[in-house]
Amino acid sequence: NAKKLKPSVILMDIKLPKMDGISATRQIRAESPATNILILSSFEDEAHVLEAIQAGANGYLSKMLPAAELVRALRP
């Protein structure tokens, strides 16, 4: 629960078992507006990226990124 734990960053996948990552992003954004949410997904099409940003994600990263790039994206 982001509201309780107050993480500074959440890495969110679009495909989740119970709730999709876009819906989860909207919910987290409403409950914990200071939390940064980065979508990490294999979907790289413009529609998914736009939907994630409109839901309140701070960024969208490809699962194909090298690990060093992912770490760099997570640093303030």
mmJSON file of the N, C-alpha and C atoms, coordinates in Angstrom:
{"data_MODEL":{"atom_site":{
"group_PDB":["ATOM","ATOM","ATOM","ATOM","ATOM","ATOM","ATOM","ATOM","ATOM","ATOM","ATOM","ATOM","ATOM","ATOM","ATOM","ATOM","ATOM","ATOM","ATOM","ATOM","ATOM","ATOM","ATOM","ATOM","ATOM","ATOM","ATOM","ATOM","ATOM","ATOM","ATOM","ATOM","ATOM","ATOM","ATOM","ATOM","ATOM","ATOM","ATOM","ATOM","ATOM","ATOM","ATOM","ATOM","ATOM","ATOM","ATOM","ATOM","ATOM","ATOM","ATOM","ATOM","ATOM","ATOM","ATOM","ATOM","ATOM","ATOM","ATOM","ATOM","ATOM","ATOM","ATOM","ATOM","ATOM","ATOM","ATOM","ATOM","ATOM","ATOM","ATOM","ATOM","ATOM","ATOM","ATOM","ATOM","ATOM","ATOM","ATOM","ATOM","ATOM","ATOM","ATOM","ATOM","ATOM","ATOM","ATOM","ATOM","ATOM","ATOM","ATOM","ATOM","ATOM","ATOM","ATOM","ATOM","ATOM","ATOM","ATOM","ATOM","ATOM","ATOM","ATOM","ATOM","ATOM","ATOM","ATOM","ATOM","ATOM","ATOM","ATOM","ATOM","ATOM","ATOM","ATOM","ATOM","ATOM","ATOM","ATOM","ATOM","ATOM","ATOM","ATOM","ATOM","ATOM","ATOM","ATOM","ATOM","ATOM","ATOM","ATOM","ATOM","ATOM","ATOM","ATOM","ATOM","ATOM","ATOM","ATOM","ATOM","ATOM","ATOM","ATOM","ATOM","ATOM","ATOM","ATOM","ATOM","ATOM","ATOM","ATOM","ATOM","ATOM","ATOM","ATOM","ATOM","ATOM","ATOM","ATOM","ATOM","ATOM","ATOM","ATOM","ATOM","ATOM","ATOM","ATOM","ATOM","ATOM","ATOM","ATOM","ATOM","ATOM","ATOM","ATOM","ATOM","ATOM","ATOM","ATOM","ATOM","ATOM","ATOM","ATOM","ATOM","ATOM","ATOM","ATOM","ATOM","ATOM","ATOM","ATOM","ATOM","ATOM","ATOM","ATOM","ATOM","ATOM","ATOM","ATOM","ATOM","ATOM","ATOM","ATOM","ATOM","ATOM","ATOM","ATOM","ATOM","ATOM","ATOM","ATOM","ATOM","ATOM","ATOM","ATOM","ATOM","ATOM","ATOM","ATOM","ATOM","ATOM","ATOM","ATOM","ATOM","ATOM","ATOM","ATOM","ATOM"],
"id":[1,2,3,4,5,6,7,8,9,10,11,12,13,14,15,16,17,18,19,20,21,22,23,24,25,26,27,28,29,30,31,32,33,34,35,36,37,38,39,40,41,42,43,44,45,46,47,48,49,50,51,52,53,54,55,56,57,58,59,60,61,62,63,64,65,66,67,68,69,70,71,72,73,74,75,76,77,78,79,80,81,82,83,84,85,86,87,88,89,90,91,92,93,94,95,96,97,98,99,100,101,102,103,104,105,106,107,108,109,110,111,112,113,114,115,116,117,118,119,120,121,122,123,124,125,126,127,128,129,130,131,132,133,134,135,136,137,138,139,140,141,142,143,144,145,146,147,148,149,150,151,152,153,154,155,156,157,158,159,160,161,162,163,164,165,166,167,168,169,170,171,172,173,174,175,176,177,178,179,180,181,182,183,184,185,186,187,188,189,190,191,192,193,194,195,196,197,198,199,200,201,202,203,204,205,206,207,208,209,210,211,212,213,214,215,216,217,218,219,220,221,222,223,224,225,226,227,228],
"type_symbol":["N","C","C","N","C","C","N","C","C","N","C","C","N","C","C","N","C","C","N","C","C","N","C","C","N","C","C","N","C","C","N","C","C","N","C","C","N","C","C","N","C","C","N","C","C","N","C","C","N","C","C","N","C","C","N","C","C","N","C","C","N","C","C","N","C","C","N","C","C","N","C","C","N","C","C","N","C","C","N","C","C","N","C","C","N","C","C","N","C","C","N","C","C","N","C","C","N","C","C","N","C","C","N","C","C","N","C","C","N","C","C","N","C","C","N","C","C","N","C","C","N","C","C","N","C","C","N","C","C","N","C","C","N","C","C","N","C","C","N","C","C","N","C","C","N","C","C","N","C","C","N","C","C","N","C","C","N","C","C","N","C","C","N","C","C","N","C","C","N","C","C","N","C","C","N","C","C","N","C","C","N","C","C","N","C","C","N","C","C","N","C","C","N","C","C","N","C","C","N","C","C","N","C","C","N","C","C","N","C","C","N","C","C","N","C","C","N","C","C","N","C","C","N","C","C","N","C","C"],
"label_atom_id":["N","CA","C","N","CA","C","N","CA","C","N","CA","C","N","CA","C","N","CA","C","N","CA","C","N","CA","C","N","CA","C","N","CA","C","N","CA","C","N","CA","C","N","CA","C","N","CA","C","N","CA","C","N","CA","C","N","CA","C","N","CA","C","N","CA","C","N","CA","C","N","CA","C","N","CA","C","N","CA","C","N","CA","C","N","CA","C","N","CA","C","N","CA","C","N","CA","C","N","CA","C","N","CA","C","N","CA","C","N","CA","C","N","CA","C","N","CA","C","N","CA","C","N","CA","C","N","CA","C","N","CA","C","N","CA","C","N","CA","C","N","CA","C","N","CA","C","N","CA","C","N","CA","C","N","CA","C","N","CA","C","N","CA","C","N","CA","C","N","CA","C","N","CA","C","N","CA","C","N","CA","C","N","CA","C","N","CA","C","N","CA","C","N","CA","C","N","CA","C","N","CA","C","N","CA","C","N","CA","C","N","CA","C","N","CA","C","N","CA","C","N","CA","C","N","CA","C","N","CA","C","N","CA","C","N","CA","C","N","CA","C","N","CA","C","N","CA","C","N","CA","C","N","CA","C","N","CA","C","N","CA","C","N","CA","C"],
"label_alt_id":[null,null,null,null,null,null,null,null,null,null,null,null,null,null,null,null,null,null,null,null,null,null,null,null,null,null,null,null,null,null,null,null,null,null,null,null,null,null,null,null,null,null,null,null,null,null,null,null,null,null,null,null,null,null,null,null,null,null,null,null,null,null,null,null,null,null,null,null,null,null,null,null,null,null,null,null,null,null,null,null,null,null,null,null,null,null,null,null,null,null,null,null,null,null,null,null,null,null,null,null,null,null,null,null,null,null,null,null,null,null,null,null,null,null,null,null,null,null,null,null,null,null,null,null,null,null,null,null,null,null,null,null,null,null,null,null,null,null,null,null,null,null,null,null,null,null,null,null,null,null,null,null,null,null,null,null,null,null,null,null,null,null,null,null,null,null,null,null,null,null,null,null,null,null,null,null,null,null,null,null,null,null,null,null,null,null,null,null,null,null,null,null,null,null,null,null,null,null,null,null,null,null,null,null,null,null,null,null,null,null,null,null,null,null,null,null,null,null,null,null,null,null,null,null,null,null,null,null],
"label_comp_id":["ASN","ASN","ASN","ALA","ALA","ALA","LYS","LYS","LYS","LYS","LYS","LYS","LEU","LEU","LEU","LYS","LYS","LYS","PRO","PRO","PRO","SER","SER","SER","VAL","VAL","VAL","ILE","ILE","ILE","LEU","LEU","LEU","MET","MET","MET","ASP","ASP","ASP","ILE","ILE","ILE","LYS","LYS","LYS","LEU","LEU","LEU","PRO","PRO","PRO","LYS","LYS","LYS","MET","MET","MET","ASP","ASP","ASP","GLY","GLY","GLY","ILE","ILE","ILE","SER","SER","SER","ALA","ALA","ALA","THR","THR","THR","ARG","ARG","ARG","GLN","GLN","GLN","ILE","ILE","ILE","ARG","ARG","ARG","ALA","ALA","ALA","GLU","GLU","GLU","SER","SER","SER","PRO","PRO","PRO","ALA","ALA","ALA","THR","THR","THR","ASN","ASN","ASN","ILE","ILE","ILE","LEU","LEU","LEU","ILE","ILE","ILE","LEU","LEU","LEU","SER","SER","SER","SER","SER","SER","PHE","PHE","PHE","GLU","GLU","GLU","ASP","ASP","ASP","GLU","GLU","GLU","ALA","ALA","ALA","HIS","HIS","HIS","VAL","VAL","VAL","LEU","LEU","LEU","GLU","GLU","GLU","ALA","ALA","ALA","ILE","ILE","ILE","GLN","GLN","GLN","ALA","ALA","ALA","GLY","GLY","GLY","ALA","ALA","ALA","ASN","ASN","ASN","GLY","GLY","GLY","TYR","TYR","TYR","LEU","LEU","LEU","SER","SER","SER","LYS","LYS","LYS","MET","MET","MET","LEU","LEU","LEU","PRO","PRO","PRO","ALA","ALA","ALA","ALA","ALA","ALA","GLU","GLU","GLU","LEU","LEU","LEU","VAL","VAL","VAL","ARG","ARG","ARG","ALA","ALA","ALA","LEU","LEU","LEU","ARG","ARG","ARG","PRO","PRO","PRO"],
"label_asym_id":["A","A","A","A","A","A","A","A","A","A","A","A","A","A","A","A","A","A","A","A","A","A","A","A","A","A","A","A","A","A","A","A","A","A","A","A","A","A","A","A","A","A","A","A","A","A","A","A","A","A","A","A","A","A","A","A","A","A","A","A","A","A","A","A","A","A","A","A","A","A","A","A","A","A","A","A","A","A","A","A","A","A","A","A","A","A","A","A","A","A","A","A","A","A","A","A","A","A","A","A","A","A","A","A","A","A","A","A","A","A","A","A","A","A","A","A","A","A","A","A","A","A","A","A","A","A","A","A","A","A","A","A","A","A","A","A","A","A","A","A","A","A","A","A","A","A","A","A","A","A","A","A","A","A","A","A","A","A","A","A","A","A","A","A","A","A","A","A","A","A","A","A","A","A","A","A","A","A","A","A","A","A","A","A","A","A","A","A","A","A","A","A","A","A","A","A","A","A","A","A","A","A","A","A","A","A","A","A","A","A","A","A","A","A","A","A","A","A","A","A","A","A","A","A","A","A","A","A"],
"label_entity_id":["1","1","1","1","1","1","1","1","1","1","1","1","1","1","1","1","1","1","1","1","1","1","1","1","1","1","1","1","1","1","1","1","1","1","1","1","1","1","1","1","1","1","1","1","1","1","1","1","1","1","1","1","1","1","1","1","1","1","1","1","1","1","1","1","1","1","1","1","1","1","1","1","1","1","1","1","1","1","1","1","1","1","1","1","1","1","1","1","1","1","1","1","1","1","1","1","1","1","1","1","1","1","1","1","1","1","1","1","1","1","1","1","1","1","1","1","1","1","1","1","1","1","1","1","1","1","1","1","1","1","1","1","1","1","1","1","1","1","1","1","1","1","1","1","1","1","1","1","1","1","1","1","1","1","1","1","1","1","1","1","1","1","1","1","1","1","1","1","1","1","1","1","1","1","1","1","1","1","1","1","1","1","1","1","1","1","1","1","1","1","1","1","1","1","1","1","1","1","1","1","1","1","1","1","1","1","1","1","1","1","1","1","1","1","1","1","1","1","1","1","1","1","1","1","1","1","1","1"],
"label_seq_id":[1,1,1,2,2,2,3,3,3,4,4,4,5,5,5,6,6,6,7,7,7,8,8,8,9,9,9,10,10,10,11,11,11,12,12,12,13,13,13,14,14,14,15,15,15,16,16,16,17,17,17,18,18,18,19,19,19,20,20,20,21,21,21,22,22,22,23,23,23,24,24,24,25,25,25,26,26,26,27,27,27,28,28,28,29,29,29,30,30,30,31,31,31,32,32,32,33,33,33,34,34,34,35,35,35,36,36,36,37,37,37,38,38,38,39,39,39,40,40,40,41,41,41,42,42,42,43,43,43,44,44,44,45,45,45,46,46,46,47,47,47,48,48,48,49,49,49,50,50,50,51,51,51,52,52,52,53,53,53,54,54,54,55,55,55,56,56,56,57,57,57,58,58,58,59,59,59,60,60,60,61,61,61,62,62,62,63,63,63,64,64,64,65,65,65,66,66,66,67,67,67,68,68,68,69,69,69,70,70,70,71,71,71,72,72,72,73,73,73,74,74,74,75,75,75,76,76,76],
"pdbx_PDB_ins_code":[null,null,null,null,null,null,null,null,null,null,null,null,null,null,null,null,null,null,null,null,null,null,null,null,null,null,null,null,null,null,null,null,null,null,null,null,null,null,null,null,null,null,null,null,null,null,null,null,null,null,null,null,null,null,null,null,null,null,null,null,null,null,null,null,null,null,null,null,null,null,null,null,null,null,null,null,null,null,null,null,null,null,null,null,null,null,null,null,null,null,null,null,null,null,null,null,null,null,null,null,null,null,null,null,null,null,null,null,null,null,null,null,null,null,null,null,null,null,null,null,null,null,null,null,null,null,null,null,null,null,null,null,null,null,null,null,null,null,null,null,null,null,null,null,null,null,null,null,null,null,null,null,null,null,null,null,null,null,null,null,null,null,null,null,null,null,null,null,null,null,null,null,null,null,null,null,null,null,null,null,null,null,null,null,null,null,null,null,null,null,null,null,null,null,null,null,null,null,null,null,null,null,null,null,null,null,null,null,null,null,null,null,null,null,null,null,null,null,null,null,null,null,null,null,null,null,null,null],
"Cartn_x":[0.837,0.0,0.881,0.878,1.726,1.381,0.119,-0.295,0.351,0.427,0.996,2.525,3.114,4.568,5.302,4.619,5.166,6.5,6.54,7.792,8.064,9.332,9.645,9.453,9.657,9.516,8.85,7.966,7.368,7.642,8.181,8.308,7.059,6.285,4.982,4.977,4.52,4.328,2.889,2.656,1.297,0.462,1.068,0.333,0.542,-0.522,-0.516,-1.641,-1.53,-2.538,-3.938,-4.054,-5.385,-5.899,-5.012,-5.389,-4.301,-4.69,-3.663,-2.872,-1.659,-0.762,-1.261,-2.048,-2.604,-3.602,-4.497,-5.47,-4.775,-3.758,-3.003,-2.3,-1.779,-1.116,-2.113,-3.293,-4.327,-4.647,-4.801,-5.145,-4.01,-2.785,-1.642,-1.489,-1.652,-1.533,-2.557,-3.766,-4.823,-4.514,-3.948,-3.691,-2.338,-1.378,-0.011,0.612,0.169,0.608,2.111,2.805,4.245,5.088,4.491,5.228,5.453,6.695,7.018,6.721,6.032,5.664,6.278,7.112,7.699,7.119,6.566,6.024,7.175,7.316,8.315,7.555,7.658,6.813,7.47,7.002,7.451,6.643,5.521,4.729,5.401,5.743,6.432,5.642,4.399,3.614,3.127,2.869,2.486,1.212,0.262,-1.005,-0.781,0.052,0.33,1.084,2.062,2.839,1.922,1.094,0.185,-0.803,-1.341,-2.29,-1.624,-0.385,0.346,0.606,1.03,1.313,0.022,-1.051,-2.341,-2.854,-2.476,-2.899,-2.09,-0.99,-0.193,1.213,1.63,3.007,3.985,5.119,6.158,7.045,7.012,7.828,7.456,8.01,7.7,9.0,9.379,10.641,10.4,11.219,11.133,11.834,11.25,11.895,13.162,13.332,14.512,15.714,15.519,16.62,17.72,18.969,20.054,19.9,20.342,20.2,20.777,21.9,22.53,21.611,20.892,19.956,18.777,18.313,17.209,17.634,18.806,19.308,19.441,19.953,20.095,18.724,17.71,16.364,15.776,16.191,15.646,16.328,17.502,18.221,17.642,17.592,17.058,17.967],
"Cartn_y":[-1.175,0.0,1.236,1.98,3.165,4.248,4.375,5.4,5.143,3.881,3.508,3.513,2.937,2.782,4.042,4.892,6.148,5.977,5.114,4.958,6.205,6.466,7.614,7.258,5.971,5.518,4.144,3.967,2.657,2.313,1.111,0.574,-0.248,0.142,-0.478,-1.176,-2.392,-3.107,-2.864,-2.85,-2.662,-3.918,-5.087,-6.343,-6.848,-6.81,-7.307,-8.321,-9.25,-10.302,-9.844,-8.905,-8.533,-7.216,-6.276,-4.952,-4.526,-3.955,-3.538,-2.352,-2.181,-1.147,0.27,0.499,1.837,2.181,1.257,1.484,1.64,0.807,0.898,2.248,2.736,4.047,5.141,5.101,6.098,6.072,4.871,4.731,5.24,4.868,5.318,6.83,7.364,8.81,9.54,9.02,9.638,9.547,8.42,8.193,8.704,8.775,9.14,9.995,11.254,12.091,12.39,12.254,12.542,11.369,10.198,9.023,9.099,8.893,8.84,7.446,7.37,6.083,5.976,4.959,4.683,3.38,3.421,2.227,1.496,0.22,-0.628,-1.698,-1.678,-2.563,-2.999,-4.115,-4.568,-3.892,-3.268,-2.519,-1.177,-0.896,0.353,1.24,0.875,1.669,2.96,3.94,5.274,5.261,4.418,4.373,3.985,2.973,2.565,3.657,4.267,5.333,6.495,6.939,8.06,7.734,6.529,6.129,6.134,5.663,5.638,7.047,7.932,9.318,10.019,9.795,10.391,9.861,8.634,8.052,8.617,9.32,9.942,9.408,8.519,8.009,9.142,9.11,10.111,9.762,8.509,8.084,6.689,6.302,5.015,4.436,3.263,2.635,1.271,0.954,-0.341,-1.405,-2.597,-3.73,-4.144,-3.642,-3.98,-3.093,-2.112,-1.235,-2.026,-1.683,-2.303,-1.924,-2.796,-2.578,-1.24,-0.834,0.44,1.614,1.543,2.61,2.661,1.498,1.431,2.05,1.709,2.278,3.791,4.265,5.711,6.404,5.776,6.36,6.45,5.565,5.545,6.541,7.004,7.96,9.343,10.09,11.467,12.401],
"Cartn_z":[0.0,0.0,0.0,-1.092,-1.245,-0.227,0.103,1.071,2.429,2.817,4.112,4.081,3.029,2.965,2.487,1.725,1.209,0.474,-0.537,-1.293,-2.129,-2.415,-3.263,-4.729,-5.078,-6.466,-6.49,-7.455,-7.715,-9.173,-9.402,-10.752,-11.009,-11.997,-12.247,-13.603,-13.629,-14.89,-15.353,-16.628,-17.138,-16.901,-17.095,-16.915,-15.495,-14.724,-13.355,-13.211,-12.248,-12.144,-11.735,-10.808,-10.315,-10.878,-11.091,-11.595,-12.581,-13.718,-14.662,-14.098,-14.586,-14.074,-14.281,-15.314,-15.565,-14.467,-14.153,-13.081,-11.736,-11.496,-10.243,-10.144,-11.255,-11.27,-10.905,-11.488,-11.154,-9.654,-9.118,-7.704,-6.808,-7.122,-6.325,-6.42,-7.607,-7.802,-6.933,-6.835,-6.021,-4.536,-4.104,-2.681,-2.211,-3.114,-2.741,-3.842,-3.965,-5.076,-5.111,-4.008,-3.983,-4.486,-4.63,-5.093,-6.599,-7.02,-8.446,-8.959,-10.085,-10.662,-12.054,-12.23,-13.533,-14.049,-15.238,-15.872,-16.55,-16.271,-16.902,-17.665,-18.985,-19.771,-21.068,-21.588,-22.902,-24.008,-23.655,-24.632,-24.879,-26.125,-26.426,-27.391,-27.654,-28.595,-27.945,-28.762,-28.299,-27.466,-27.798,-27.055,-25.595,-25.34,-23.96,-23.208,-23.871,-23.23,-22.85,-23.771,-23.498,-22.385,-22.409,-21.37,-19.992,-19.922,-18.656,-18.139,-19.011,-18.615,-18.201,-18.943,-18.589,-17.251,-16.889,-15.615,-14.45,-14.77,-13.716,-13.566,-14.454,-14.392,-14.679,-14.012,-14.232,-15.42,-15.839,-16.966,-17.404,-18.542,-19.154,-19.68,-19.196,-19.576,-20.206,-21.185,-21.846,-21.023,-20.989,-20.324,-21.065,-22.27,-23.058,-22.718,-21.843,-21.451,-20.757,-21.015,-20.24,-18.765,-17.885,-16.44,-16.002,-16.569,-16.189,-16.505,-17.616,-17.987,-17.018,-16.612,-15.647,-14.318,-13.848,-12.591,-12.716,-13.835,-14.07,-14.035,-14.584,-14.608,-13.213,-12.319,-10.96,-10.031,-10.397,-9.542,-9.702,-8.562,-8.642,-9.405],
"occupancy":[1.0,1.0,1.0,1.0,1.0,1.0,1.0,1.0,1.0,1.0,1.0,1.0,1.0,1.0,1.0,1.0,1.0,1.0,1.0,1.0,1.0,1.0,1.0,1.0,1.0,1.0,1.0,1.0,1.0,1.0,1.0,1.0,1.0,1.0,1.0,1.0,1.0,1.0,1.0,1.0,1.0,1.0,1.0,1.0,1.0,1.0,1.0,1.0,1.0,1.0,1.0,1.0,1.0,1.0,1.0,1.0,1.0,1.0,1.0,1.0,1.0,1.0,1.0,1.0,1.0,1.0,1.0,1.0,1.0,1.0,1.0,1.0,1.0,1.0,1.0,1.0,1.0,1.0,1.0,1.0,1.0,1.0,1.0,1.0,1.0,1.0,1.0,1.0,1.0,1.0,1.0,1.0,1.0,1.0,1.0,1.0,1.0,1.0,1.0,1.0,1.0,1.0,1.0,1.0,1.0,1.0,1.0,1.0,1.0,1.0,1.0,1.0,1.0,1.0,1.0,1.0,1.0,1.0,1.0,1.0,1.0,1.0,1.0,1.0,1.0,1.0,1.0,1.0,1.0,1.0,1.0,1.0,1.0,1.0,1.0,1.0,1.0,1.0,1.0,1.0,1.0,1.0,1.0,1.0,1.0,1.0,1.0,1.0,1.0,1.0,1.0,1.0,1.0,1.0,1.0,1.0,1.0,1.0,1.0,1.0,1.0,1.0,1.0,1.0,1.0,1.0,1.0,1.0,1.0,1.0,1.0,1.0,1.0,1.0,1.0,1.0,1.0,1.0,1.0,1.0,1.0,1.0,1.0,1.0,1.0,1.0,1.0,1.0,1.0,1.0,1.0,1.0,1.0,1.0,1.0,1.0,1.0,1.0,1.0,1.0,1.0,1.0,1.0,1.0,1.0,1.0,1.0,1.0,1.0,1.0,1.0,1.0,1.0,1.0,1.0,1.0,1.0,1.0,1.0,1.0,1.0,1.0,1.0,1.0,1.0,1.0,1.0,1.0],
"B_iso_or_equiv":[0.0,0.0,0.0,0.0,0.0,0.0,0.0,0.0,0.0,0.0,0.0,0.0,0.0,0.0,0.0,0.0,0.0,0.0,0.0,0.0,0.0,0.0,0.0,0.0,0.0,0.0,0.0,0.0,0.0,0.0,0.0,0.0,0.0,0.0,0.0,0.0,0.0,0.0,0.0,0.0,0.0,0.0,0.0,0.0,0.0,0.0,0.0,0.0,0.0,0.0,0.0,0.0,0.0,0.0,0.0,0.0,0.0,0.0,0.0,0.0,0.0,0.0,0.0,0.0,0.0,0.0,0.0,0.0,0.0,0.0,0.0,0.0,0.0,0.0,0.0,0.0,0.0,0.0,0.0,0.0,0.0,0.0,0.0,0.0,0.0,0.0,0.0,0.0,0.0,0.0,0.0,0.0,0.0,0.0,0.0,0.0,0.0,0.0,0.0,0.0,0.0,0.0,0.0,0.0,0.0,0.0,0.0,0.0,0.0,0.0,0.0,0.0,0.0,0.0,0.0,0.0,0.0,0.0,0.0,0.0,0.0,0.0,0.0,0.0,0.0,0.0,0.0,0.0,0.0,0.0,0.0,0.0,0.0,0.0,0.0,0.0,0.0,0.0,0.0,0.0,0.0,0.0,0.0,0.0,0.0,0.0,0.0,0.0,0.0,0.0,0.0,0.0,0.0,0.0,0.0,0.0,0.0,0.0,0.0,0.0,0.0,0.0,0.0,0.0,0.0,0.0,0.0,0.0,0.0,0.0,0.0,0.0,0.0,0.0,0.0,0.0,0.0,0.0,0.0,0.0,0.0,0.0,0.0,0.0,0.0,0.0,0.0,0.0,0.0,0.0,0.0,0.0,0.0,0.0,0.0,0.0,0.0,0.0,0.0,0.0,0.0,0.0,0.0,0.0,0.0,0.0,0.0,0.0,0.0,0.0,0.0,0.0,0.0,0.0,0.0,0.0,0.0,0.0,0.0,0.0,0.0,0.0,0.0,0.0,0.0,0.0,0.0,0.0],
"pdbx_formal_charge":[null,null,null,null,null,null,null,null,null,null,null,null,null,null,null,null,null,null,null,null,null,null,null,null,null,null,null,null,null,null,null,null,null,null,null,null,null,null,null,null,null,null,null,null,null,null,null,null,null,null,null,null,null,null,null,null,null,null,null,null,null,null,null,null,null,null,null,null,null,null,null,null,null,null,null,null,null,null,null,null,null,null,null,null,null,null,null,null,null,null,null,null,null,null,null,null,null,null,null,null,null,null,null,null,null,null,null,null,null,null,null,null,null,null,null,null,null,null,null,null,null,null,null,null,null,null,null,null,null,null,null,null,null,null,null,null,null,null,null,null,null,null,null,null,null,null,null,null,null,null,null,null,null,null,null,null,null,null,null,null,null,null,null,null,null,null,null,null,null,null,null,null,null,null,null,null,null,null,null,null,null,null,null,null,null,null,null,null,null,null,null,null,null,null,null,null,null,null,null,null,null,null,null,null,null,null,null,null,null,null,null,null,null,null,null,null,null,null,null,null,null,null,null,null,null,null,null,null],
"auth_seq_id":[1,1,1,2,2,2,3,3,3,4,4,4,5,5,5,6,6,6,7,7,7,8,8,8,9,9,9,10,10,10,11,11,11,12,12,12,13,13,13,14,14,14,15,15,15,16,16,16,17,17,17,18,18,18,19,19,19,20,20,20,21,21,21,22,22,22,23,23,23,24,24,24,25,25,25,26,26,26,27,27,27,28,28,28,29,29,29,30,30,30,31,31,31,32,32,32,33,33,33,34,34,34,35,35,35,36,36,36,37,37,37,38,38,38,39,39,39,40,40,40,41,41,41,42,42,42,43,43,43,44,44,44,45,45,45,46,46,46,47,47,47,48,48,48,49,49,49,50,50,50,51,51,51,52,52,52,53,53,53,54,54,54,55,55,55,56,56,56,57,57,57,58,58,58,59,59,59,60,60,60,61,61,61,62,62,62,63,63,63,64,64,64,65,65,65,66,66,66,67,67,67,68,68,68,69,69,69,70,70,70,71,71,71,72,72,72,73,73,73,74,74,74,75,75,75,76,76,76],
"auth_comp_id":["ASN","ASN","ASN","ALA","ALA","ALA","LYS","LYS","LYS","LYS","LYS","LYS","LEU","LEU","LEU","LYS","LYS","LYS","PRO","PRO","PRO","SER","SER","SER","VAL","VAL","VAL","ILE","ILE","ILE","LEU","LEU","LEU","MET","MET","MET","ASP","ASP","ASP","ILE","ILE","ILE","LYS","LYS","LYS","LEU","LEU","LEU","PRO","PRO","PRO","LYS","LYS","LYS","MET","MET","MET","ASP","ASP","ASP","GLY","GLY","GLY","ILE","ILE","ILE","SER","SER","SER","ALA","ALA","ALA","THR","THR","THR","ARG","ARG","ARG","GLN","GLN","GLN","ILE","ILE","ILE","ARG","ARG","ARG","ALA","ALA","ALA","GLU","GLU","GLU","SER","SER","SER","PRO","PRO","PRO","ALA","ALA","ALA","THR","THR","THR","ASN","ASN","ASN","ILE","ILE","ILE","LEU","LEU","LEU","ILE","ILE","ILE","LEU","LEU","LEU","SER","SER","SER","SER","SER","SER","PHE","PHE","PHE","GLU","GLU","GLU","ASP","ASP","ASP","GLU","GLU","GLU","ALA","ALA","ALA","HIS","HIS","HIS","VAL","VAL","VAL","LEU","LEU","LEU","GLU","GLU","GLU","ALA","ALA","ALA","ILE","ILE","ILE","GLN","GLN","GLN","ALA","ALA","ALA","GLY","GLY","GLY","ALA","ALA","ALA","ASN","ASN","ASN","GLY","GLY","GLY","TYR","TYR","TYR","LEU","LEU","LEU","SER","SER","SER","LYS","LYS","LYS","MET","MET","MET","LEU","LEU","LEU","PRO","PRO","PRO","ALA","ALA","ALA","ALA","ALA","ALA","GLU","GLU","GLU","LEU","LEU","LEU","VAL","VAL","VAL","ARG","ARG","ARG","ALA","ALA","ALA","LEU","LEU","LEU","ARG","ARG","ARG","PRO","PRO","PRO"],
"auth_asym_id":["A","A","A","A","A","A","A","A","A","A","A","A","A","A","A","A","A","A","A","A","A","A","A","A","A","A","A","A","A","A","A","A","A","A","A","A","A","A","A","A","A","A","A","A","A","A","A","A","A","A","A","A","A","A","A","A","A","A","A","A","A","A","A","A","A","A","A","A","A","A","A","A","A","A","A","A","A","A","A","A","A","A","A","A","A","A","A","A","A","A","A","A","A","A","A","A","A","A","A","A","A","A","A","A","A","A","A","A","A","A","A","A","A","A","A","A","A","A","A","A","A","A","A","A","A","A","A","A","A","A","A","A","A","A","A","A","A","A","A","A","A","A","A","A","A","A","A","A","A","A","A","A","A","A","A","A","A","A","A","A","A","A","A","A","A","A","A","A","A","A","A","A","A","A","A","A","A","A","A","A","A","A","A","A","A","A","A","A","A","A","A","A","A","A","A","A","A","A","A","A","A","A","A","A","A","A","A","A","A","A","A","A","A","A","A","A","A","A","A","A","A","A","A","A","A","A","A","A"],
"auth_atom_id":["N","CA","C","N","CA","C","N","CA","C","N","CA","C","N","CA","C","N","CA","C","N","CA","C","N","CA","C","N","CA","C","N","CA","C","N","CA","C","N","CA","C","N","CA","C","N","CA","C","N","CA","C","N","CA","C","N","CA","C","N","CA","C","N","CA","C","N","CA","C","N","CA","C","N","CA","C","N","CA","C","N","CA","C","N","CA","C","N","CA","C","N","CA","C","N","CA","C","N","CA","C","N","CA","C","N","CA","C","N","CA","C","N","CA","C","N","CA","C","N","CA","C","N","CA","C","N","CA","C","N","CA","C","N","CA","C","N","CA","C","N","CA","C","N","CA","C","N","CA","C","N","CA","C","N","CA","C","N","CA","C","N","CA","C","N","CA","C","N","CA","C","N","CA","C","N","CA","C","N","CA","C","N","CA","C","N","CA","C","N","CA","C","N","CA","C","N","CA","C","N","CA","C","N","CA","C","N","CA","C","N","CA","C","N","CA","C","N","CA","C","N","CA","C","N","CA","C","N","CA","C","N","CA","C","N","CA","C","N","CA","C","N","CA","C","N","CA","C","N","CA","C","N","CA","C","N","CA","C","N","CA","C","N","CA","C"],
"pdbx_PDB_model_num":[1,1,1,1,1,1,1,1,1,1,1,1,1,1,1,1,1,1,1,1,1,1,1,1,1,1,1,1,1,1,1,1,1,1,1,1,1,1,1,1,1,1,1,1,1,1,1,1,1,1,1,1,1,1,1,1,1,1,1,1,1,1,1,1,1,1,1,1,1,1,1,1,1,1,1,1,1,1,1,1,1,1,1,1,1,1,1,1,1,1,1,1,1,1,1,1,1,1,1,1,1,1,1,1,1,1,1,1,1,1,1,1,1,1,1,1,1,1,1,1,1,1,1,1,1,1,1,1,1,1,1,1,1,1,1,1,1,1,1,1,1,1,1,1,1,1,1,1,1,1,1,1,1,1,1,1,1,1,1,1,1,1,1,1,1,1,1,1,1,1,1,1,1,1,1,1,1,1,1,1,1,1,1,1,1,1,1,1,1,1,1,1,1,1,1,1,1,1,1,1,1,1,1,1,1,1,1,1,1,1,1,1,1,1,1,1,1,1,1,1,1,1,1,1,1,1,1,1]
}}}
